[in-house]
Amino acid sequence: MSTLLPSSVMQGMSPNLASFLGNMQAQFMSLQQCTNELESLAATNARLTAQLVNAEKLIADLRSQLASQSNCQIITNASTSSAPTTPKEPGIETSTWTTTAAAAHNSVVVPTALSVHKTPRPPSVRRVAASARMFAIPTGPKGYQYVYIPRSCRLTHREVRNSLKTLGVDTGHILDINFLAKDVVGILVHNQYAEKFQTTLTTVAIEILDAFDPLDPKNIADPKYKSLSDSELEEVAAELHSDRCLKALKYLCPHVAVPVGHFFCDQGWISKEDIPVHSVSGPGAGLWNANGLQPRAIYDVLQHCHSLHMLFITETWLLPPSHLPTSWSQIHLYGSPVAGNYRGSMGVSVLISPSCPYSVPQIPMSSNYALAIKIGSLRIVCLYVPPSMSTHDALAVLSSIPLTNDTIICGDFNSRLGSLTSDYATNTRGLALCQWLEERALTVISSIIDLFITNMSLTNATLNIHTGLSLNSDHRLLSLSFTYAINPTSHAPPPSRKTWNLSRLQEPDVLKLYAHTFVTNSTNLKSTLQSTFEHPPSSRLPIDALTDEFNSLIYNSLSSSIGNRPPRPSLEK
């Protein structure tokens, strides 16, 4: 190692000067090392820049070649099959599957008009008749009716349909099967088919119960209603039959559900507000784990979602106040920051298509892992449960989701459910989740890890797994389509916001007045809660109603003690 001065000269210097020159020497060597590293980085940068230019040129050439290939005439399978083939030696190369898989992996499939299509099957007589009815003037009786027949044992809907088909009934005309009493079955048909249907039944000695009344309290066989009076039993019978009718409407096609709903309303079985008006049909909801969503990539993703009403995305890794560059409405459950990285972890988002004709408000959730929305009476909850979370905590997150009627839970649960999802593997969380699902009688519509879970019977449900899309994620895009009746929502303006001058509560007299008012007004609620705690009911508590009552007590007490403050004037010009 060289020195700034000869050692003989250094020895003749004072200690302070020698120390100073030594420090200068160390700094000089450090700067020399940094200079060498910068020169090396500059050379590497120049080399990589040249490689990038070459790669971009190669990509442009390949794109032009691919574009030219799409305009070329492609030889059909018939001509290629006549070409001579070279015999293969015995071994794996002689496998037809190996050859096909390799060809599919290494070739680019180009759409062509010369593709050979299968010969379509001729339409059935029933389909031809149904198509012809669309262009015919309606004739004959209109409306619907229930045909009531006896039963001698407990039956399922499938058993009733199969038995009627055996007797010669065209089950395509059967709209609904209802078990209205212990020994009675109700069959809903159109009036134009009712006579033929009854004739078919009477031919095989099946009695038609013309005098049956579905609202008769005698139809109630549940022993828990034995203590009710006659008037109360009549109310229960009407309520039970109304529930049966509403359930039947959910299983009918949208164009049939509306007129059948009017028939139920005319009979006094349901109210006019219960008649379905709109329906969600086709591919409704998409689900995709982005494994880190790049804002610039959202355009490519949404190119495959034009038919969806909404798209749920898990593992977005988005941090506030991130906003995706798209015209789709978006609701975000932002992720958590990752130490030492300029990104987050977890995160759930929902994107709502501009073509979605329904109002999609967000529902507040107590869990930081779940995002919920509402369409009419349908609730969809999307969540991401990280693999690092314990099984106990994961089940606690799921249990915090209120399972109201018509609820769908979707997301990435990081659980393997084995045979329940046709998976070859299971894990601890998956086994616990299977038990959790069984206890709550929930249905799974799934791939392997990304799941749709529901407590409702989805009509015309179809789950598509888009395996052919490469979206820079190890998860596939899922789309769930189903038919669901949505009642019209009220377009009344939202209630005005209530405000109070809360700073007045710092005054002792005002605070004392507020506390006295609240205690006085909450006597009934307090006694209700105490009675519930001492004698827990068998059914679920009306939590929403109790919460609304509690909030009203607070609002009314504030208004009585400090008064309402008028809203601020609008600043819009």
TORBATI-368924 format. One record per residue (C-alpha): x, y, z; residue number from 0. Coordinates in Angstrom, 2 decimals. Each point is the difference from the previous one (the first is absolute). Example, Ala and Ser with C-alpha at 12.3 -4.5 7.8 and 13.67 -1.06 7.14 Angstrom:
u v w nr
12.30 -4.50 7.80 0
1.37 3.44 -0.66 1
***
This chain:
u v w nr
0.00 0.00 0.00 0
1.46 3.36 -1.01 1
0.25 2.95 2.36 2
-0.22 3.71 -0.59 3
3.58 0.59 1.28 4
3.01 -2.25 0.63 5
0.14 -1.61 3.41 6
3.22 1.86 0.88 7
-1.79 3.29 -0.51 8
-3.02 -1.18 1.93 9
2.17 -0.93 2.97 10
1.40 3.54 0.19 11
-3.43 1.57 0.24 12
-1.99 0.80 3.06 13
-2.53 -2.64 1.11 14
-2.99 2.22 -0.84 15
1.20 0.67 -3.54 16
0.77 -3.67 -0.56 17
-3.49 -0.95 1.22 18
-1.58 2.58 -2.31 19
1.89 -1.29 -3.02 20
-0.99 -3.57 0.94 21
-3.67 0.94 0.01 22
0.42 1.75 -3.35 23
1.55 -3.16 -1.39 24
-3.00 -2.13 1.19 25
-2.50 2.42 -1.55 26
1.93 0.03 -3.27 27
-0.07 -3.79 -0.19 28
-3.77 -0.04 0.74 29
-0.67 2.52 -2.78 30
2.12 -2.03 -2.38 31
-2.10 -3.11 0.78 32
-3.28 1.89 -0.57 33
1.31 1.29 -3.34 34
0.81 -3.52 -1.12 35
-3.50 -1.23 0.98 36
-1.68 2.88 -1.89 37
2.00 -0.78 -3.12 38
-1.09 -3.65 0.27 39
-3.67 0.99 0.42 40
0.21 2.33 -3.00 41
1.35 -2.82 -2.15 42
-2.75 -2.35 1.21 43
-2.66 2.64 -0.70 44
1.27 0.48 -3.55 45
-0.04 -3.75 -0.60 46
-3.56 -0.40 1.35 47
-1.21 2.98 -2.06 48
1.33 -1.62 -3.15 49
-1.69 -3.29 0.93 50
-3.31 1.81 0.63 51
0.14 1.65 -3.43 52
0.63 -3.37 -1.62 53
-2.86 -1.59 1.99 54
-2.44 2.73 -1.03 55
1.01 -0.47 -3.62 56
-0.50 -3.76 0.30 57
-3.46 0.49 1.57 58
-1.01 2.33 -2.83 59
1.15 -2.56 -2.57 60
-1.92 -2.80 1.71 61
-3.15 2.10 0.16 62
0.20 0.76 -3.71 63
0.52 -3.69 -0.75 64
-3.00 -0.96 2.13 65
-2.15 2.62 -1.73 66
1.03 -1.30 -3.41 67
-0.74 -3.59 1.03 68
-3.59 0.90 0.93 69
-0.61 1.03 -3.61 70
1.39 -3.19 -1.48 71
-2.17 -2.90 -1.08 72
0.20 -2.84 2.51 73
-0.03 -3.55 -1.30 74
-2.91 -2.04 1.33 75
0.34 -3.18 2.00 76
-1.14 -2.06 -2.98 77
2.95 1.04 -2.13 78
2.57 -0.43 2.73 79
-1.21 -3.49 0.86 80
0.99 -1.27 -3.46 81
3.64 1.05 0.39 82
2.46 -2.86 0.53 83
1.14 -0.49 3.56 84
3.35 -1.25 1.17 85
-0.16 -3.19 2.06 86
1.02 0.47 3.62 87
2.04 -2.24 2.15 88
-1.76 -1.62 2.96 89
0.05 2.19 3.08 90
-1.65 3.07 1.39 91
0.20 1.79 -3.35 92
-2.51 -2.46 -1.49 93
-2.69 1.16 2.44 94
-2.83 1.88 -1.69 95
-0.59 2.04 3.19 96
3.66 1.01 0.19 97
-0.01 1.19 -3.62 98
-3.26 1.91 0.42 99
1.04 1.66 3.25 100
3.38 1.01 -1.43 101
-1.59 1.42 -3.12 102
-2.53 1.96 2.04 103
2.75 1.35 2.23 104
2.35 1.10 -2.78 105
-2.47 1.29 -2.60 106
-2.00 3.20 -0.28 107
-3.70 -0.53 -0.68 108
-1.30 2.50 -2.55 109
-3.78 0.33 -0.48 110
-1.09 -0.79 -3.52 111
-3.23 -0.14 -1.93 112
1.02 -3.41 -1.37 113
-0.48 -1.72 3.36 114
-2.14 -3.11 -0.21 115
-3.16 0.30 2.13 116
-2.17 -2.83 1.18 117
-3.33 -0.40 -1.71 118
-2.62 1.61 2.29 119
-2.71 -2.25 1.33 120
-3.46 0.71 -1.38 121
-2.24 1.85 2.48 122
-2.51 -2.05 1.92 123
-3.73 0.24 -0.63 124
-0.48 1.73 3.35 125
2.63 2.65 -0.80 126
-1.53 0.65 -3.42 127
-3.44 0.42 1.59 128
1.39 2.35 2.65 129
1.70 2.14 -2.66 130
-3.19 0.13 -2.06 131
-2.03 1.19 3.02 132
2.16 3.13 0.17 133
-1.50 1.19 -3.29 134
-3.58 -1.18 0.51 135
-2.94 2.00 1.31 136
-0.85 -1.24 3.53 137
-3.17 -2.06 0.05 138
-1.78 -2.08 2.59 139
-0.22 0.50 3.75 140
2.66 2.03 1.77 141
1.39 -0.23 3.50 142
1.14 -2.78 2.30 143
-1.43 -2.36 2.57 144
1.06 -2.57 2.55 145
-1.28 -3.54 -0.48 146
-0.18 -1.75 3.37 147
0.46 -3.77 0.19 148
0.43 -2.36 2.98 149
3.19 -1.75 1.02 150
0.43 -3.09 2.16 151
3.60 0.44 1.14 152
2.80 2.50 0.33 153
1.29 1.01 -3.45 154
2.68 2.22 -1.48 155
-0.43 2.37 -2.93 156
2.00 -2.32 -2.25 157
-2.08 -3.01 0.96 158
-3.20 1.88 -0.82 159
1.30 1.07 -3.40 160
1.28 -3.47 -0.89 161
-3.25 -1.64 1.06 162
-2.14 2.44 -1.98 163
2.21 -0.50 -3.04 164
-0.53 -3.75 0.30 165
-3.75 0.61 -0.01 166
0.26 1.88 -3.30 167
0.06 3.58 1.31 168
2.07 2.51 -1.98 169
2.09 1.27 2.91 170
1.20 2.93 -2.08 171
-3.35 1.63 0.78 172
0.43 -0.39 3.78 173
1.08 3.35 1.44 174
0.06 -0.81 3.72 175
-0.48 -2.91 2.39 176
-1.09 0.92 3.51 177
-0.64 -2.22 3.01 178
-2.85 2.00 1.50 179
-1.15 -2.52 2.60 180
1.01 -3.33 1.46 181
-1.91 -1.96 -2.67 182
-0.43 2.54 -2.83 183
2.20 1.09 -2.90 184
-0.65 3.17 -1.98 185
1.05 0.09 -3.68 186
0.16 3.43 -1.67 187
-0.85 -0.01 -3.73 188
-1.30 2.41 -2.63 189
-3.75 0.07 -0.49 190
0.37 -1.19 -3.60 191
1.63 -3.22 1.20 192
-2.09 -0.50 3.14 193
-2.82 -1.95 -1.67 194
2.36 -2.40 -1.79 195
2.01 -0.42 3.20 196
-3.08 -0.86 2.05 197
-1.23 -2.41 -2.68 198
3.33 -1.83 0.07 199
-0.21 -0.34 3.78 200
-3.61 -1.17 0.12 201
0.76 -2.60 -2.67 202
2.26 -1.78 2.49 203
-2.52 0.44 2.87 204
1.70 2.95 1.71 205
-2.53 2.18 1.82 206
-0.04 3.76 -0.57 207
-0.53 1.88 3.29 208
-2.08 2.92 -1.27 209
-1.18 1.00 3.50 210
3.50 0.29 1.48 211
0.80 3.37 1.59 212
3.73 0.77 0.44 213
-0.84 2.61 2.67 214
-1.92 -2.44 2.22 215
1.61 -0.10 3.49 216
-0.59 -3.78 0.03 217
2.93 -0.32 -2.42 218
2.42 1.01 2.76 219
1.53 -3.16 1.45 220
2.91 1.48 1.95 221
-0.58 -0.72 3.72 222
1.56 3.31 1.05 223
-3.18 1.77 -1.17 224
-2.39 -2.11 2.11 225
-0.39 2.64 2.69 226
-1.13 2.74 -2.43 227
-3.58 1.15 -0.33 228
-2.05 -0.44 -3.17 229
0.61 3.57 -1.15 230
3.72 -0.33 0.64 231
0.08 -3.29 -1.91 232
-1.66 1.72 -2.96 233
2.73 2.65 0.02 234
2.73 -2.66 0.19 235
-1.58 -1.97 -2.87 236
-0.11 3.12 -2.17 237
3.59 0.85 0.87 238
1.26 -3.52 -0.76 239
-1.78 -0.07 -3.35 240
1.35 3.44 -0.87 241
3.53 -1.24 0.70 242
-0.61 -3.01 -2.24 243
-1.17 2.26 -2.83 244
2.98 2.33 0.33 245
2.34 -2.98 -0.06 246
-1.70 -1.31 -3.13 247
0.54 3.32 -1.80 248
3.75 -0.25 0.54 249
0.18 -3.25 -1.96 250
-2.01 1.21 -2.99 251
1.46 1.55 -3.14 252
-0.24 3.82 0.07 253
-2.57 0.23 -2.81 254
-2.21 -2.52 1.84 255
0.57 1.24 3.56 256
-1.65 3.37 -0.66 257
-3.41 -1.30 -1.22 258
0.01 -2.75 2.62 259
0.71 2.66 2.61 260
-3.05 1.94 -1.16 261
-2.05 -3.20 0.30 262
1.19 -0.48 3.59 263
-0.80 3.65 0.74 264
-3.52 -0.31 -1.47 265
-0.60 -3.00 2.26 266
1.06 2.09 3.01 267
2.96 -2.25 0.78 268
2.71 2.66 -0.43 269
0.05 3.78 -0.13 270
0.50 2.06 -3.13 271
3.44 1.05 1.21 272
1.12 -3.65 -0.02 273
-0.54 -0.38 -3.75 274
3.43 -0.23 -1.68 275
0.64 2.65 -2.60 276
3.68 -0.24 -0.89 277
2.36 -2.92 -0.15 278
3.74 -0.53 0.10 279
0.86 -2.47 -2.72 280
3.05 -1.03 -1.98 281
3.55 0.23 1.33 282
-0.59 2.16 3.05 283
3.02 -0.11 2.30 284
3.68 -0.59 -0.69 285
2.68 -1.04 2.49 286
3.75 0.27 -0.47 287
3.06 -0.09 2.25 288
2.38 2.56 -1.50 289
2.98 -0.92 2.20 290
0.96 3.65 -0.16 291
-2.04 2.26 -2.30 292
1.89 2.44 -2.19 293
-2.24 2.99 -0.79 294
1.15 0.06 -3.62 295
-1.06 -3.66 -0.42 296
-3.65 0.54 0.92 297
-0.89 0.89 -3.60 298
1.13 -3.42 -1.26 299
-1.93 -1.76 2.77 300
-3.25 1.84 -0.68 301
0.24 -0.85 -3.71 302
-1.13 -3.50 1.02 303
-2.79 1.23 2.31 304
-2.39 1.84 -2.33 305
-2.82 -2.42 0.81 306
0.44 0.31 3.77 307
-1.97 2.31 2.24 308
2.81 0.10 2.54 309
3.50 -1.37 0.57 310
1.35 -0.88 3.44 311
3.80 0.11 0.29 312
1.96 -1.42 2.94 313
3.64 0.63 0.92 314
0.03 3.39 -1.69 315
2.88 1.25 2.18 316
-1.44 3.50 -0.46 317
0.67 2.67 2.61 318
-2.07 3.14 0.60 319
-0.76 2.18 -1.86 320
0.60 -2.20 -3.07 321
-2.60 0.21 -2.76 322
-0.05 -2.18 -3.10 323
-0.05 1.74 -3.40 324
-3.36 -1.31 -1.25 325
-3.54 1.20 -0.59 326
-1.33 -2.83 2.18 327
-1.21 1.07 3.43 328
2.29 -1.33 2.68 329
-0.13 -0.78 3.70 330
3.25 -0.85 1.76 331
0.94 -1.76 3.19 332
3.60 1.15 0.02 333
2.87 -2.27 0.99 334
2.60 0.32 2.74 335
3.43 1.60 -0.63 336
2.97 -2.34 -0.32 337
3.11 1.16 1.86 338
2.87 0.78 -2.35 339
-2.17 -0.15 -3.14 340
-1.94 2.55 -2.00 341
-3.12 -2.15 -0.04 342
-2.61 -1.52 2.26 343
-1.23 -3.49 0.73 344
-3.47 -1.57 -0.15 345
-2.77 2.42 -1.04 346
-3.38 -0.60 -1.67 347
-1.72 2.09 -2.68 348
-3.22 -0.16 -1.98 349
-0.41 1.66 -3.39 350
-3.55 0.70 -1.20 351
-0.65 0.19 -3.72 352
-1.49 3.20 -1.45 353
-2.59 -2.24 -1.67 354
-1.23 -1.39 3.33 355
-3.62 1.19 0.24 356
-0.28 -0.37 3.76 357
1.02 2.02 3.00 358
2.94 -1.69 1.77 359
0.56 1.51 3.46 360
2.72 -1.16 2.35 361
-0.92 -1.75 3.25 362
2.16 0.78 3.06 363
1.83 -3.05 1.34 364
1.56 -0.55 3.40 365
2.90 -2.00 -1.47 366
3.06 1.60 -1.61 367
0.21 -2.90 -2.44 368
-3.48 0.23 -1.59 369
-1.64 2.37 -2.48 370
-3.78 -0.21 -0.45 371
-2.50 1.47 -2.45 372
-3.76 -0.27 -0.49 373
-2.19 -0.31 -3.10 374
-3.64 0.08 1.02 375
-0.30 -2.74 2.63 376
3.11 -1.82 -1.28 377
3.17 0.43 2.05 378
3.45 -0.88 -1.33 379
2.96 -0.10 2.39 380
3.53 -0.33 -1.38 381
2.99 -0.69 2.22 382
3.61 -1.06 -0.06 383
1.20 -2.27 2.81 384
3.84 -0.04 -0.02 385
1.76 -3.36 0.45 386
1.91 1.36 3.00 387
-3.24 0.42 1.98 388
-0.76 -2.75 2.50 389
-2.93 -2.31 -0.64 390
-1.78 1.31 3.10 391
0.31 3.61 -1.16 392
-1.07 -0.91 -3.54 393
-3.20 -1.61 1.29 394
-0.57 3.03 2.22 395
0.15 2.24 -3.08 396
-2.54 -2.20 -1.78 397
-2.26 -0.16 3.04 398
-0.07 3.80 0.20 399
-1.81 0.13 -3.36 400
-3.78 0.22 0.55 401
-1.66 -2.84 -1.93 402
-3.21 1.77 -0.91 403
-2.27 -1.40 -2.69 404
1.47 0.00 -3.51 405
3.66 0.41 0.89 406
3.00 -0.92 -2.16 407
3.50 -0.15 1.49 408
2.88 -0.08 -2.47 409
3.76 0.41 0.07 410
3.30 -1.74 0.57 411
-0.21 -2.06 3.19 412
3.41 -1.70 -0.40 413
-1.60 -3.29 0.96 414
-0.05 -3.38 -1.73 415
-3.35 -1.73 0.38 416
0.90 -3.35 -1.53 417
-2.85 -1.97 -1.55 418
-2.49 2.81 0.65 419
1.60 1.95 -2.88 420
1.42 -3.02 -1.87 421
3.42 0.88 1.37 422
2.68 -2.59 0.67 423
1.31 1.75 3.11 424
-1.27 1.32 3.31 425
1.46 2.14 2.75 426
-0.88 0.81 3.58 427
-1.91 3.14 -0.91 428
-1.88 -1.87 -2.72 429
-1.19 -2.70 2.40 430
-1.18 2.63 2.47 431
-1.71 1.94 -2.79 432
-1.84 -3.13 -1.16 433
-1.42 -0.45 3.49 434
-0.91 3.71 0.16 435
-1.85 -0.28 -3.31 436
-1.85 -3.14 1.06 437
-1.16 1.52 3.28 438
-1.56 2.93 -1.88 439
-1.36 -2.02 -2.95 440
1.94 2.08 -2.52 441
0.66 -0.94 -3.61 442
3.40 0.30 -1.67 443
0.41 1.01 -3.64 444
3.71 -0.09 -0.53 445
3.18 -0.56 -1.86 446
2.68 -1.14 2.49 447
1.00 2.94 2.22 448
-2.20 2.85 -1.30 449
-3.52 -0.82 1.14 450
-3.60 1.14 -0.27 451
-2.02 -0.95 3.12 452
-3.72 0.64 0.35 453
-3.02 -0.77 2.15 454
-2.42 0.34 -2.92 455
-0.98 -2.25 -2.89 456
1.40 1.70 -3.09 457
-2.21 -0.37 -3.06 458
1.70 -0.72 -3.33 459
3.37 0.32 1.70 460
3.12 -0.37 -2.16 461
3.60 0.35 1.15 462
2.58 0.66 -2.71 463
3.73 -0.37 0.68 464
1.91 1.97 -2.63 465
3.01 -2.29 -0.28 466
1.08 1.46 -3.32 467
0.72 3.48 1.38 468
3.44 1.04 1.21 469
-0.50 2.96 2.32 470
3.42 -0.01 1.70 471
-1.37 -1.95 2.96 472
0.08 -3.63 1.08 473
-3.79 0.18 0.53 474
-2.62 -0.27 -2.71 475
-2.85 2.41 -0.65 476
-3.34 -1.48 1.10 477
-3.41 1.21 -1.16 478
-3.25 -1.07 1.65 479
-3.27 0.45 -1.85 480
-3.45 -0.65 1.44 481
-3.57 1.23 -0.12 482
-1.26 2.04 2.92 483
-3.12 2.13 0.40 484
0.64 3.50 1.31 485
-2.87 2.05 1.34 486
-0.09 3.63 -1.12 487
1.77 2.39 2.35 488
-1.51 3.21 1.20 489
1.31 3.18 -1.64 490
-0.94 2.21 2.94 491
2.66 2.58 0.89 492
2.34 -0.98 2.82 493
-0.88 1.31 3.46 494
1.55 3.30 0.99 495
3.06 -0.19 2.17 496
-0.54 0.75 3.68 497
2.57 2.19 1.72 498
0.38 1.29 3.53 499
2.27 2.46 1.72 500
1.78 -2.71 2.00 501
2.37 2.49 1.60 502
-2.86 1.03 2.31 503
0.31 -3.37 1.75 504
3.06 1.45 1.71 505
-2.38 2.18 2.02 506
-0.90 -1.86 3.24 507
-3.69 0.95 -0.06 508
-0.46 -1.04 -3.64 509
1.87 -3.27 0.53 510
-2.13 -0.77 3.06 511
-3.19 0.69 -1.99 512
1.15 -2.28 -2.84 513
0.86 -2.85 2.38 514
-3.34 0.32 1.83 515
-1.93 0.02 -3.30 516
1.83 -3.05 -1.33 517
-0.48 -2.00 3.21 518
-3.69 0.84 0.12 519
-0.67 -0.89 -3.65 520
2.04 -3.21 0.05 521
-1.97 -1.72 2.76 522
-1.90 -2.26 -2.39 523
3.12 -0.97 -1.95 524
1.87 -0.72 3.21 525
-2.74 -2.29 1.30 526
-0.14 -1.81 -3.36 527
3.75 -0.64 0.05 528
-0.07 -1.15 3.63 529
-2.85 -2.40 -0.71 530
1.82 -1.35 -3.04 531
3.18 -0.52 2.00 532
-1.82 -1.80 2.82 533
-2.20 -2.09 -2.31 534
1.79 -0.48 -3.35 535
-2.50 -0.62 -2.83 536
0.24 -3.06 -2.23 537
0.00 2.08 -3.20 538
2.51 2.62 -1.10 539
-0.38 3.47 1.52 540
-1.12 2.87 -2.27 541
3.40 1.67 0.26 542
-0.71 2.54 -2.75 543
-3.24 1.14 1.64 544
1.68 0.32 3.41 545
2.84 1.98 -1.55 546
-2.42 2.37 -1.72 547
-1.86 0.53 3.27 548
3.24 0.74 1.84 549
1.10 2.50 -2.66 550
-3.40 1.70 0.14 551
0.34 0.39 3.77 552
3.32 1.78 -0.45 553
-1.32 2.27 -2.76 554
-3.20 0.91 1.86 555
1.88 0.66 3.25 556
2.43 2.31 -1.79 557
-2.84 1.86 -1.70 558
-1.87 0.41 3.29 559
3.02 1.21 1.99 560
2.07 2.12 -2.39 561
-2.27 0.32 -3.06 562
0.77 -0.58 -3.65 563
2.44 2.17 -1.90 564
-1.13 1.14 -3.47 565
2.06 -1.42 -2.88 566
2.70 2.11 -1.56 567
-1.00 1.83 -3.17 568
1.23 -1.52 -3.25 569
3.14 1.61 -1.42 570
-0.74 -1.08 -3.58 571
-0.49 2.79 -2.52 572
***
